[in-house]
Amino acid sequence: MLASMLIERSLTAGWRVVKSDDPPVRPESLDTSWGDALVWTAASAIAIGIGQLLARRGAALGWQHYTGKLPPV
């Protein structure tokens, strides 16, 4: 939960720096341009994927440190 909040806040801050505007609240809305909707969706997907990868790798490192073995598949 903490990681998802950090990712969301980082994405929002990055969007504001690049676009000087708030990110789209509802990318599917017809009020949002296609470009903004696509970029926001892609950036969100990449950030969430990286966050999940880091969480899984961290859990695997913890498992290996605690048990001395690789985690089960």
PyMOL commands that set and color helices and strands:
alter all, ss='L'
color gray80, all
select helices_A, chain A and resi 2-19+34-67
alter helices_A, ss='H'
color red, helices_A
deselect
rebuild
show_as cartoon
